[in-house]
């Protein structure tokens, strides 16, 4: 078989070059190998791709081995070739041309792709930088920024600004309808427990955007809370400049955050003339430093309800119009109880702290003093006493008592007239009645004199006369609260002995003010930063400004006896 | 004498950053607000202002680095960026007063810390990798490497013409399935588990004992070429890897810093909206 080959190559600049070759062979073999009549030099072509035979019927092409051929676009193993047919082997396109003179088969060979684009193919396959493999940094940045801006700025803001007047208007602490809004992401900290029921309604306190929480937001609910210090009197910056939020902080956790630090008090009290030029209070900046000696409120004029603050420095004397010697009552030998034993009166017998553990309960004559100091007046009726505390009633009670005894009869006194000693139930006539009354009157006068003598009322009281000449006692004014504007817990100090603060052992007079000096307190207490004593900021003893404000732990303020 | 960005001007910016940090810590320790330390005390506002200004200035590096003119060198800018960025940790953390919660404010702080952490990797990368790169490529550019690899490819295919089809398939595979990089994992690991060249090399090496003797020289020639190609590929892949490592952290650093910017705007806005 004679074969004519026409190899066409596309020139880079355009155009086609042609190269002709001839071959003569029994069978025409096509493939990569050099032994083929038609060498198709490309790695993708098998060593032997196909063979072409000339058979009586014509030219036949047959694929080698178990391969298939692409003849005119169809996969086949055997095909008859006629001019115009096309066979694709690898990148080569073989065209069957019209048979030329002297040849049995004329083939054109064209290569589909340039041989030289291996490098470009490698570059195309490769991705040498991350930018080619990943979403761009810029796009990512936009995505992130947009997500955050929408979720955390746009949504909460639009809810507040577009939500309508319902959202912006103040509502007196009702939960916002619809529950929590998008502005939950703006909440900077936990709300205190007592405020949690409107925690989803930021506008309840933050009434106007870009404005600090105003006092009005607080007083809308806390209407009864008055100004802690009167701004008219305290016009300095430390008071007038303060708002609720200066000291009361929110979003600081579940417990109410109240500024209790010493520095708050000291900011004003270190130099009071700035804020309260006419005050009589002394300046203080620290407990261990310059806190002045205690100035208790001492009774000085019981008749006119006169009190005075006197520093313990000056050894104040109290005028109470009551006589009492602690020393005597602590002397076991002197004390004789009703049951006969000799035992000193213990502090705790008379003095008990109130229910809240703070100040002491007022000493009651009837239950305390009266255990030994009975206001009895009649030997034959020892259990009968007069009412304590009402000297103007004493005379009447006594007269009524004896009149009653006289009327009833049965008096057992030997010296008494018969009429009063008669058997109870016996009738008496007018003259006898007058006699009985006369006895009663005399007895009453004796008893009155006895009561108001040194043996009875006079033991503790100063006996005097009313304008009408009737016996009475001077009014007594005792202190319930030496320091009414501060607070003290006896219960918290119950581990200490009473005598470690109150010098009762040597006190023979009720004029003694038996309060401890500040030096005694300083043995255990120091300022709030102390690590080796009990840290005690101002608020641990002092009430804060408002007279009607319940102090942190204690009872109401002073009640005078 | 080359001065790196860390050493720039005798650590001028490190000194400034340390000074700022120490000053801030000192004031924080001394200042005792009446309530708890938090972003809303006067010192909290001060730190917040400093922190916000720092963040904006730090992000300005992105603008400065694209400009050809400027009073200060880009290396100086970078040095200041790194050290003041680290000082920001101190400023911002003290600004929080150590109060954290599930809210936008802590989100901004978290984003900031993520940005700084990714930046720390950047510092490490920029300090270490450039010399690795030089050591690896020894002055040969990636472009050059690709060209050389493609050339060997061509030689290989030509040399392998006489090989039997099954072997030829491997050589073709080595050519057609060879790529540098291609995916994030391949770039960052510097290896390609699916590399045609590796497969071809191993297979041909193992099969070399069993070829007929007349093909021996051909196989040896092909193996030699494949071997050279492997070396070049390794160099190219290491080069691509180092460049990728120098770049990967920026995919965190920059998008997160814009997220931070958005969060910062939200933080400042919300804090004064609900003052």
Interface residues (C-beta under 8 A of the other chain):
Chain A: X32 X33 X34 X41 X43 X44 X46 X47 X115 X116 X118 X119 X121 X122 X123 X125 X126 X127 X128 X129 X130 X131 X132 X133 X134 X137 X138 X140 X141 X142 X143 X144 X145 X146 X147 X148 X149 X152 X153 X156 X157 X160 X183 X184 X185 X186 X187 X188 X189 X190 X202 X206 X209 X210 X211 X212 X213 X246 X247 X249 X252 X257 X259 X261 X263 X264
Chain B: X32 X34 X35 X36 X38 X39 X99 X101 X103 X104 X105 X107 X142 X146 X147 X149 X150 X151 X153 X154 X157 X160 X161 X162 X164 X165 X168 X171 X172 X175 X176 X178 X179 X180 X181 X182 X183 X184 X187 X240 X243 X244 X247 X248 X250 X251 X254 X255 X256 X257 X258 X259 X261 X262 X263 X265 X266 X269 X270 X271 X272 X273 X274 X275
